[in-house]
Amino acid sequence: MKKALVYDQQSCQLRVEGLPDLSAGQVGEELGILTGWTLRWAGRPELEGQRSHLEALIASVLPYARHLVSGLRRGFGEESGPIWIGPSDKGAGHSLRLVSGQSGSPSLKLELDDAELADLVRVLDQLRLDSRVKVPLAVPSPRPLRAGELIRRLPIQRRLAAPVGGVAVLALATALAVLLPPPPARQPSRPAAAPALTAPPAPPSPGQP
Amino acid sequence: MVQVSLPTPATAVPAAVATATLARSTGPTLPRRGLERLDLMLLCLEALDLNGGEALVWLSNSLGFGSRFPNRVELWKRRCHNPMRRACRRGDLEIDDAEALMRILCGMAERLYPMVRTLLSDAEPAELTAQRWELFEGRFTELLKERMNPRRSSVQKLLDPAEGAGERRYLVQSLALVAGAGGYERLRASLLDAAR
């Protein structure tokens, strides 16, 4: 008999269906074989897919959230893959793009606000931390970012300001140095005759001892 | 036939933070920026909850950190490692203390998640959201002026109504993303950014 686990948040509901893997000794509410999942959004089309799609969703959304906590807004997921998430072009929100596996079906783009993204992250967290889910889901472990990655937080203008400014100052200083007239060449002065400048030593006076 | 079951209380959201007995941790200490952000996020929670200071101590006890932070003073002493503070303590915050503070933050963010969510949602009436933000920012500014060194440029930026708005929203957004069962790992990783 199929079993379903449901994870609810205010704006979305994730429902995962599957069966316990009896060969692995799973019983009760445990889910060892995942047969499908659906994600319901309030006022949006329902999403559904297979295990690979769910893994792609987790592999895109959770790293995106992780990087947002570090202040880094960049897209995750392959451009040609089933799921891509990144900052919205329209403002401060987030774009979730889903490509259908069925031929002829257009891709779906959802615009999420911060609260909806947080709800999505929470249902995915609930799923991956649920001890009843025995399906090994490929979840990337959050790791600290290196300084080189963090610099992407700054806009390109600010990143380039210091090196461009330095180069400009150097060029200006060089130009000024070139424009300055060279100092006049001084003739090497010959040393004057030594006897004319030095007084002869005074002869000793006869009254002195 | 499909049998539906909801998450059991054992797997519901506070579970990861409820059993927060820390083993002796090893690893890098929090860098300066991590210390600042940890304290600022706790300050945000205090701004969201009028009785936030007491709630932090209560949560600390319920998570099993009663011996580490028996009262508000001990909690305050650890938070004073934030270089932005008026009364800043020198030296590194021990990683065990930092992890305990992170657990408390995640637990508190989980408790206040409905409130945090309403601040971030575009579905709420705009006028109501503006009033909520005004209330939150008023309290947050008061706490900043009371506890942080106003000569620091980062504090001045946070206090600036226009320039600090993005930073304040970023702090609230971070609270929403670190609340819940999996939030702790995200928070820990982000606070340790550039630490290695």
Interface residues (C-beta under 8 A of the other chain):
Chain A: M1 K2 K3 A4 L5 V6 Y7 D8 Q10 S11 R15 E17 E29 L62 A65 R66 L68 V69 S70 G71 G93 D113 D114 A115 E116 L117 A118 D119 V121 R122 L124 D125 Q126 R128 L129 D130 S131 R132 S141 P142 R143 P144 L145 R146 A147 L150
Chain B: M1 V2 Q3 V4 S5 L6 P7 T8 A10 T11 A12 V13 A15 A16 Y113 V116 R117 T118 L120 S121 D122 A123 Y170 Q173 S174 A176 L177 V178 A179 G180 A181 G182 G183 E185 R186 L187 R188 A189 S190 L192 D193 A194 A195 R196
